[in-house]
Amino acid sequence: MNLKTGEEKTLRVVGRHDPCIGIRAVPVVQTATAIVLLDILLRDLGPGFLRALEEGHEEPED
């Protein structure tokens, strides 16, 4: 459906699309886990840690 005009249209998808996430499950779970672990690590180290890395300084002390 075209949201601007309200008329029904046929959706045509082109390109390569996997019909099932099952064959991609392992890399998807690994990536999601890595993102979550990095988020936990950055929260634990605090916002000053990234600024120190960008500026090339040592890790900030608490």
Secondary structure, 3 states (H helix, E strand, C coil): CCCCCCCCCCCCCCCCCCCCHHHHHHHHHHHHHHHHHHHHHHHHHCHHHHHHHHHCCCCCCC
